[in-house]
Amino acid sequence: MAYSITPENAGKYILVQVKGNIERQEAMQLVMEAYELGKELGIQNYLVDATEVSHSWSVMDDYNFINKELQNSDNIRKARPFTRTALLLSRNDSSYDFFITAARNRGLNIHLFDDREKGVAFLVRT
């Protein structure tokens, strides 16, 4: 897995670009780094470009990541009500459907997009 985390659009969102296969531990590290950068810069919007990621987690892996790993992080729990996340996927990629459902059920404001401009518009709207 390779990734980068950078502020974009005049500091309106954090861009997280991920390539390759990603394990849950790596995903948690990536999320923590992105949230820490957002906290440092006062940014609460995240565009996660996963168009080059093969989501191969089981439904149970998705559930445990959302309901255990993320929920055990004080930083993420405290930031959750204020953040917006746009998850950019390849067109017709339905492999994240349960992940998104589980995340929304835990109160995360996360939406799927297959068009970058629409994802950015979701993040920068007031």
Backbone as ProteinMPNN parsed JSONL, in Angstrom:
{"seq_chain_A": "MAYSITPENAGKYILVQVKGNIERQEAMQLVMEAYELGKELGIQNYLVDATEVSHSWSVMDDYNFINKELQNSDNIRKARPFTRTALLLSRNDSSYDFFITAARNRGLNIHLFDDREKGVAFLVRT", "coords_chain_A": {"N_chain_A": [[0.835, -1.17, 0.0], [0.489, 2.218, -0.754], [0.426, 5.654, 0.166], [-0.666, 9.102, 0.382], [-1.006, 12.154, 2.191], [-2.369, 15.223, 2.121], [-3.001, 18.769, 2.484], [-5.529, 20.464, 0.617], [-7.018, 22.636, -1.91], [-6.84, 25.346, -0.972], [-6.718, 24.833, 1.754], [-9.208, 23.768, 2.42], [-9.906, 21.115, 2.533], [-8.589, 17.855, 3.398], [-6.653, 15.857, 1.378], [-6.534, 12.482, 0.831], [-4.765, 10.072, -0.654], [-4.789, 6.801, -1.795], [-3.238, 3.769, -2.722], [-3.217, 0.442, -3.98], [-3.427, -2.615, -2.003], [-4.952, -2.556, 1.209], [-4.575, -3.101, 4.604], [-6.365, -3.531, 7.73], [-4.944, -2.489, 9.979], [-3.123, -0.789, 8.727], [-4.927, 0.958, 7.551], [-6.04, 2.143, 9.809], [-3.817, 3.535, 10.82], [-3.412, 5.339, 8.72], [-5.848, 6.802, 8.834], [-5.577, 7.961, 11.373], [-3.291, 9.587, 10.97], [-4.305, 11.351, 9.018], [-6.421, 12.581, 10.43], [-4.949, 13.793, 12.476], [-3.401, 15.661, 11.027], [-5.49, 17.206, 10.002], [-6.542, 18.212, 12.411], [-4.355, 19.708, 13.332], [-4.245, 21.68, 11.335], [-6.746, 22.767, 11.397], [-8.756, 21.716, 9.778], [-11.62, 19.993, 8.725], [-12.639, 18.39, 6.77], [-12.459, 15.69, 4.466], [-11.151, 14.202, 1.597], [-11.048, 11.147, 0.307], [-9.287, 9.371, -1.872], [-9.829, 6.478, -3.259], [-9.683, 5.156, -5.621], [-7.815, 3.505, -6.699], [-7.654, 1.317, -5.085], [-8.078, -1.973, -3.966], [-10.731, -3.147, -2.409], [-10.861, -5.542, -0.208], [-11.771, -6.457, 2.169], [-13.637, -8.431, 4.511], [-17.157, -8.482, 5.368], [-17.295, -8.623, 8.121], [-14.759, -7.636, 8.795], [-15.057, -4.972, 7.92], [-17.107, -4.159, 9.683], [-15.835, -4.487, 12.214], [-13.698, -2.679, 11.966], [-15.003, -0.18, 11.806], [-16.651, -0.226, 14.142], [-15.032, -0.981, 16.236], [-12.082, -0.431, 16.035], [-12.095, 2.332, 15.074], [-13.901, 3.441, 16.925], [-12.55, 3.165, 19.289], [-10.723, 5.175, 19.329], [-10.083, 8.14, 20.831], [-9.624, 10.675, 19.649], [-10.864, 10.474, 17.135], [-13.503, 9.862, 17.823], [-14.205, 12.244, 19.149], [-13.955, 14.106, 17.083], [-15.768, 13.246, 15.205], [-18.556, 14.294, 15.016], [-18.163, 16.642, 13.606], [-16.866, 16.324, 11.199], [-16.58, 15.806, 7.629], [-16.553, 13.391, 5.134], [-15.593, 12.475, 1.917], [-15.642, 9.737, -0.063], [-13.92, 8.678, -2.697], [-14.458, 6.595, -5.364], [-13.903, 4.081, -7.905], [-15.981, 4.044, -10.788], [-18.982, 2.201, -10.503], [-18.087, 0.598, -8.392], [-18.963, -1.378, -5.865], [-17.992, -2.429, -3.583], [-17.606, -1.166, -1.176], [-20.017, -0.75, 0.043], [-21.237, -1.933, 2.412], [-19.388, -1.085, 4.307], [-19.739, 1.708, 4.254], [-22.405, 1.876, 5.094], [-22.165, 0.839, 7.714], [-20.458, 2.779, 8.791], [-22.005, 5.128, 8.619], [-24.074, 4.384, 10.314], [-22.774, 4.591, 12.71], [-22.574, 7.25, 13.008], [-20.865, 8.678, 11.354], [-20.181, 11.13, 8.915], [-20.097, 10.345, 5.955], [-19.752, 9.952, 2.474], [-20.207, 8.393, -0.711], [-18.566, 8.802, -3.845], [-18.128, 8.889, -7.395], [-17.141, 10.767, -8.923], [-14.809, 13.212, -8.866], [-15.123, 16.056, -8.699], [-17.739, 16.337, -7.726], [-17.459, 15.165, -5.23], [-15.658, 16.958, -4.026], [-17.245, 19.257, -4.08], [-19.236, 18.505, -2.256], [-17.703, 18.556, 0.067], [-16.811, 21.231, 0.342], [-19.033, 22.814, 0.499], [-21.083, 25.184, 2.218]], "CA_chain_A": [[0.0, 0.0, 0.0], [1.148, 3.524, -0.759], [-0.551, 6.705, 0.375], [-0.209, 10.452, 0.681], [-1.996, 12.953, 2.906], [-1.986, 16.623, 1.906], [-4.098, 19.746, 2.444], [-5.842, 20.888, -0.746], [-8.054, 23.643, -2.157], [-6.65, 26.463, -0.041], [-6.956, 24.39, 3.116], [-10.615, 23.448, 2.681], [-10.019, 19.688, 2.825], [-7.386, 17.026, 3.37], [-6.697, 14.832, 0.332], [-5.874, 11.221, 1.17], [-4.704, 9.213, -1.841], [-4.36, 5.463, -1.411], [-3.065, 2.846, -3.851], [-2.873, -0.928, -3.616], [-4.235, -3.276, -0.974], [-4.778, -1.932, 2.518], [-5.025, -3.896, 5.747], [-7.04, -2.712, 8.744], [-3.968, -1.746, 10.789], [-2.622, 0.295, 7.884], [-6.021, 1.919, 7.397], [-6.164, 2.894, 11.056], [-2.686, 4.46, 10.849], [-3.708, 6.372, 7.726], [-6.92, 7.635, 9.382], [-5.02, 8.743, 12.483], [-2.437, 10.628, 10.388], [-5.155, 12.343, 8.356], [-7.116, 13.347, 11.466], [-3.969, 14.636, 13.175], [-3.102, 16.792, 10.152], [-6.675, 18.054, 10.004], [-6.614, 18.889, 13.71], [-3.26, 20.69, 13.347], [-4.53, 22.758, 10.39], [-8.111, 23.244, 11.557], [-9.534, 21.237, 8.634], [-12.484, 18.889, 9.139], [-13.165, 17.734, 5.575], [-11.488, 14.738, 3.93], [-11.431, 13.531, 0.335], [-10.251, 9.926, 0.268], [-9.261, 8.825, -3.232], [-9.581, 5.041, -3.197], [-9.961, 4.625, -6.957], [-6.808, 2.485, -7.029], [-7.597, 0.378, -3.955], [-8.934, -3.143, -4.044], [-11.325, -3.349, -1.081], [-11.057, -6.984, -0.091], [-12.153, -6.821, 3.532], [-14.92, -9.097, 4.686], [-18.162, -7.679, 6.046], [-16.894, -8.592, 9.529], [-13.633, -6.695, 8.88], [-15.643, -3.629, 7.835], [-17.823, -3.901, 10.932], [-14.869, -4.334, 13.307], [-12.94, -1.45, 11.778], [-15.868, 0.945, 12.158], [-17.223, -0.313, 15.479], [-14.02, -1.233, 17.27], [-10.876, 0.381, 15.886], [-12.406, 3.766, 15.045], [-14.593, 3.847, 18.149], [-11.59, 3.161, 20.397], [-9.868, 6.348, 19.208], [-10.698, 9.349, 21.398], [-9.553, 11.778, 18.678], [-11.865, 10.294, 16.086], [-14.826, 9.992, 18.454], [-14.465, 13.664, 19.423], [-14.044, 14.849, 15.824], [-16.807, 12.664, 14.348], [-19.729, 15.117, 14.684], [-17.797, 17.846, 12.863], [-16.135, 16.019, 9.977], [-17.229, 15.308, 6.418], [-15.634, 12.593, 4.326], [-16.023, 12.038, 0.594], [-14.858, 8.579, -0.487], [-13.906, 8.634, -4.157], [-14.266, 5.227, -5.84], [-14.084, 3.851, -9.335], [-17.386, 3.894, -11.18], [-19.584, 0.875, -10.309], [-17.454, -0.152, -7.304], [-19.922, -1.528, -4.77], [-17.331, -3.194, -2.519], [-17.598, -0.389, 0.067], [-21.388, -0.467, 0.455], [-21.469, -2.247, 3.82], [-18.498, -0.208, 5.073], [-20.398, 3.016, 4.34], [-23.584, 1.705, 5.938], [-21.702, 0.713, 9.105], [-19.906, 4.08, 9.199], [-23.128, 6.052, 8.83], [-24.792, 3.943, 11.508], [-22.0, 5.049, 13.867], [-22.619, 8.701, 13.049], [-19.871, 9.313, 10.491], [-20.739, 11.82, 7.754], [-19.274, 9.86, 4.844], [-20.532, 9.726, 1.26], [-19.485, 7.823, -1.856], [-18.59, 9.542, -5.106], [-17.27, 8.393, -8.47], [-16.762, 11.988, -9.624], [-14.022, 14.015, -7.923], [-15.688, 17.389, -8.517], [-18.916, 16.228, -6.862], [-16.949, 14.927, -3.878], [-15.109, 18.22, -3.526], [-18.394, 20.151, -3.846], [-19.834, 18.071, -0.99], [-16.837, 18.955, 1.177], [-16.596, 22.681, 0.488], [-20.299, 23.559, 0.648], [-21.216, 25.784, 3.557]], "C_chain_A": [[0.886, 1.241, 0.0], [0.068, 4.577, -0.549], [0.129, 8.04, 0.588], [-1.366, 11.201, 1.331], [-1.556, 14.401, 2.796], [-3.206, 17.541, 1.988], [-4.284, 20.229, 1.001], [-6.85, 22.031, -0.736], [-8.003, 24.751, -1.112], [-7.019, 26.076, 1.39], [-8.395, 24.052, 3.438], [-10.838, 21.965, 2.96], [-8.641, 19.032, 2.785], [-7.594, 15.974, 2.291], [-5.884, 13.637, 0.802], [-5.928, 10.353, -0.077], [-4.094, 7.884, -1.437], [-4.281, 4.598, -2.659], [-2.69, 1.47, -3.329], [-3.842, -1.523, -2.603], [-3.933, -2.657, 0.381], [-5.371, -2.847, 3.589], [-5.622, -2.972, 6.798], [-6.064, -1.905, 9.582], [-3.402, -0.568, 10.006], [-3.691, 1.375, 7.72], [-6.172, 2.761, 8.653], [-5.038, 3.916, 11.173], [-2.925, 5.639, 9.901], [-4.778, 7.331, 8.256], [-6.381, 8.529, 10.49], [-4.134, 9.876, 11.958], [-3.275, 11.731, 9.745], [-5.871, 13.207, 9.39], [-6.155, 14.26, 12.218], [-3.606, 15.858, 12.339], [-4.288, 17.755, 10.11], [-6.802, 18.844, 11.295], [-5.573, 20.007, 13.782], [-3.589, 21.908, 12.49], [-5.943, 23.34, 10.523], [-9.016, 22.864, 10.398], [-10.328, 20.011, 9.066], [-13.121, 18.142, 7.969], [-12.07, 16.892, 4.94], [-11.994, 14.151, 2.623], [-10.485, 12.337, 0.271], [-10.376, 9.327, -1.128], [-8.838, 7.362, -3.151], [-9.845, 4.388, -4.545], [-8.971, 3.538, -7.362], [-6.595, 1.5, -5.883], [-8.547, -0.774, -4.232], [-9.45, -3.425, -2.636], [-11.69, -4.818, -0.933], [-11.42, -7.412, 1.325], [-13.492, -7.55, 3.538], [-15.896, -8.124, 5.358], [-17.793, -7.55, 7.525], [-15.71, -7.646, 9.741], [-14.133, -5.252, 8.833], [-16.288, -3.25, 9.16], [-16.84, -3.638, 12.077], [-14.056, -3.055, 13.179], [-13.761, -0.243, 12.241], [-16.244, 0.919, 13.639], [-16.228, -0.604, 16.583], [-12.832, -0.297, 17.126], [-11.181, 1.877, 15.924], [-13.044, 4.247, 16.344], [-13.666, 3.864, 19.358], [-10.647, 4.351, 20.36], [-10.597, 7.577, 19.742], [-10.729, 10.49, 20.394], [-10.648, 11.666, 17.628], [-13.268, 10.425, 16.655], [-15.181, 11.456, 18.699], [-14.668, 14.461, 18.139], [-15.242, 14.434, 14.98], [-17.976, 13.591, 14.043], [-19.423, 16.291, 13.761], [-17.144, 17.568, 11.512], [-17.053, 15.565, 8.853], [-16.169, 14.555, 5.633], [-16.303, 12.222, 3.015], [-15.086, 10.909, 0.184], [-15.006, 8.437, -1.989], [-13.546, 7.227, -4.615], [-14.356, 5.177, -7.355], [-15.565, 3.644, -9.613], [-17.805, 2.425, -11.041], [-18.883, 0.016, -9.256], [-18.428, -0.205, -6.135], [-19.295, -2.24, -3.568], [-17.306, -2.461, -1.183], [-19.004, -0.173, 0.638], [-21.636, -0.762, 1.936], [-20.611, -1.36, 4.711], [-19.17, 1.141, 5.307], [-21.628, 2.941, 5.231], [-23.188, 1.634, 7.408], [-21.186, 2.055, 9.622], [-21.027, 5.082, 9.476], [-23.924, 5.682, 10.077], [-24.079, 4.362, 12.791], [-21.884, 6.568, 13.899], [-21.576, 9.405, 12.199], [-20.566, 9.917, 9.265], [-19.848, 11.5, 6.552], [-20.188, 9.535, 3.664], [-19.63, 9.22, 0.151], [-19.653, 8.697, -3.087], [-17.739, 8.803, -6.132], [-16.831, 9.555, -9.366], [-16.079, 12.917, -8.613], [-14.656, 15.383, -7.659], [-16.914, 17.362, -7.608], [-18.503, 15.969, -5.41], [-16.411, 16.193, -3.246], [-16.243, 19.192, -3.214], [-19.094, 19.79, -2.535], [-19.012, 18.584, 0.203], [-16.789, 20.456, 1.405], [-17.881, 23.478, 0.591], [-20.402, 24.091, 2.071], [-22.567, 25.504, 4.147]], "O_chain_A": [[1.909, 1.287, 0.682], [-1.06, 4.426, -1.017], [1.311, 8.119, 0.921], [-2.537, 10.927, 1.066], [-0.502, 14.775, 3.31], [-4.311, 17.149, 1.612], [-3.313, 20.381, 0.26], [-7.45, 22.351, 0.29], [-8.999, 25.051, -0.454], [-7.563, 26.885, 2.141], [-8.777, 24.048, 4.608], [-11.848, 21.593, 3.558], [-7.681, 19.566, 2.229], [-8.608, 15.276, 2.292], [-4.704, 13.759, 1.129], [-7.006, 9.946, -0.51], [-3.029, 7.833, -0.822], [-5.137, 4.676, -3.54], [-1.941, 1.343, -2.36], [-4.932, -0.997, -2.378], [-2.796, -2.28, 0.664], [-6.511, -3.3, 3.486], [-5.406, -1.761, 6.757], [-6.33, -0.739, 9.873], [-3.221, 0.52, 10.553], [-3.386, 2.567, 7.748], [-6.406, 3.966, 8.568], [-5.28, 5.051, 11.583], [-2.667, 6.791, 10.25], [-4.628, 8.547, 8.136], [-6.692, 9.719, 10.539], [-4.216, 11.002, 12.448], [-2.98, 12.914, 9.914], [-5.924, 14.428, 9.247], [-6.515, 15.386, 12.56], [-3.511, 16.965, 12.867], [-4.111, 18.972, 10.175], [-7.136, 20.029, 11.267], [-5.869, 21.114, 14.234], [-3.259, 23.035, 12.857], [-6.287, 24.299, 9.833], [-9.943, 23.603, 10.066], [-9.786, 19.101, 9.693], [-14.043, 17.349, 8.165], [-10.911, 17.302, 4.875], [-13.121, 13.662, 2.544], [-9.268, 12.502, 0.192], [-11.439, 8.84, -1.514], [-7.658, 7.046, -2.998], [-10.191, 3.208, -4.611], [-9.248, 2.744, -8.261], [-5.517, 0.926, -5.725], [-9.677, -0.572, -4.676], [-8.701, -3.886, -1.774], [-12.701, -5.277, -1.465], [-11.38, -8.6, 1.645], [-14.355, -7.317, 2.692], [-15.494, -7.071, 5.853], [-17.962, -6.482, 8.114], [-15.655, -6.934, 10.744], [-13.686, -4.41, 9.613], [-16.051, -2.167, 9.694], [-17.0, -2.672, 12.823], [-13.757, -2.412, 14.185], [-13.265, 0.609, 12.979], [-16.16, 1.944, 14.315], [-16.564, -0.481, 17.761], [-12.594, 0.541, 17.996], [-10.592, 2.609, 16.719], [-12.751, 5.349, 16.807], [-13.972, 4.517, 20.356], [-9.842, 4.521, 21.276], [-11.604, 8.004, 19.178], [-11.73, 11.198, 20.288], [-11.283, 12.66, 17.277], [-14.133, 11.037, 16.03], [-16.322, 11.865, 18.484], [-15.471, 15.394, 18.111], [-15.686, 15.2, 14.125], [-18.37, 13.674, 12.88], [-20.343, 16.877, 13.191], [-16.893, 18.504, 10.753], [-18.135, 15.023, 9.078], [-15.037, 15.017, 5.486], [-17.428, 11.721, 2.995], [-13.874, 11.105, 0.095], [-16.082, 8.116, -2.492], [-12.469, 6.72, -4.3], [-14.826, 6.115, -7.997], [-16.304, 3.132, -8.772], [-17.06, 1.522, -11.422], [-19.08, -1.199, -9.24], [-18.687, 0.812, -5.491], [-20.005, -2.612, -2.633], [-17.013, -3.072, -0.155], [-19.152, 0.533, 1.635], [-22.191, 0.079, 2.643], [-21.068, -0.927, 5.769], [-19.17, 1.656, 6.425], [-21.869, 3.841, 6.035], [-23.8, 2.289, 8.251], [-21.451, 2.423, 10.767], [-20.983, 5.803, 10.473], [-24.391, 6.556, 10.808], [-24.709, 4.475, 13.842], [-21.166, 7.114, 14.737], [-21.416, 10.62, 12.312], [-21.432, 9.287, 8.658], [-18.967, 12.279, 6.186], [-21.247, 8.928, 3.826], [-18.452, 9.567, 0.077], [-20.721, 9.254, -3.34], [-16.746, 8.167, -5.78], [-16.231, 9.352, -10.422], [-16.691, 13.35, -7.637], [-14.718, 15.82, -6.509], [-17.105, 18.274, -6.803], [-19.119, 16.487, -4.479], [-16.672, 16.474, -2.076], [-16.205, 19.878, -2.192], [-19.502, 20.679, -1.787], [-19.571, 18.994, 1.22], [-16.731, 20.904, 2.55], [-17.836, 24.697, 0.755], [-19.863, 23.502, 3.008], [-22.853, 25.931, 5.265]]}, "name": "protein", "num_of_chains": 1, "seq": "MAYSITPENAGKYILVQVKGNIERQEAMQLVMEAYELGKELGIQNYLVDATEVSHSWSVMDDYNFINKELQNSDNIRKARPFTRTALLLSRNDSSYDFFITAARNRGLNIHLFDDREKGVAFLVRT"}
